[in-house]
Amino acid sequence: MAELPFATVAVLGLGAMGGSLARALSALEPAPTVVGWSPEEGERAAALEALAVSAAPAEWEVAVAGADLVVLA
């Protein structure tokens, strides 16, 4: 099994690009932990419902805490 280069990825921006990236990352085997953030509560809720992210805090500072990679989308 391949080792992950990044165990935790924070995706800031969960619109079309960020949401697609989060879904693709979550579909990897093994998948990194994906944490997403958006200023829009509806985008955060949709990402959680779609299982694209494991967490979607309301504050971006919480989303990036402990992340090995931060993506601005």
N, C-alpha and C positions, 0 to 999 in steps of 0.2 A: 504494500500500500504506500502511495506517495505521501511525503510529508508536506504539510501546508506551509507556504512561505509566510502567510499571515493568518494567525489564529482568530483574530477579531478585526473585522472591517466595519468602519463607520461610513455610511453613505449620507451625506448632507445634501438634501434635495431629493424628494421622492416623486417627482413628476415622471414624465415619459422616460427620460434617460436614466435617472436615478432608480426609479422603480424597476425598470428592465434589468439594470445591473444587479440590483438586490435580488431579484428573482433568479437570475443566472448564477450568482454566487451561491444562493441557497440550494440550488439544484446540483451543485458539484458533489462528488463523492470522493473523499469526505468533504463536507461543507464547513467553511469557517463560520464563526458566529457573526451574524450580520445585524448591526444596529443601525436604524435609520432615523433621520430627523427631517422635518419639514416645518415651516412656520404655519402651514395649514393643517388644522386638526383632522380634517377629512382625509388628507393624503396619508397621514400617519395611521389613521384607523384602517384605511384601505390596504396599506402595506401589511399591517398585522393580520387582517382578515385573509389576505392572499397567502399568508405564511412566507412572504418575501423577507421579512425581518423577524428577529426573535424579540426585539424591543424597539419601541419608538417613543422615547421620552420627549417631553414638551420643550426642554432646554437643550440647545446644541452642545453646551459644555458637558452635559451628562452623557450625551451620545458619543463624544470623542474620548471621554475618560477611559483609559486602558486600551484604546484601539491601537493595533499594530500598523494599520493603514487607514488614512482618512481620504475619502473621495468627495470632491465638490462637484455636484452634478446639477 
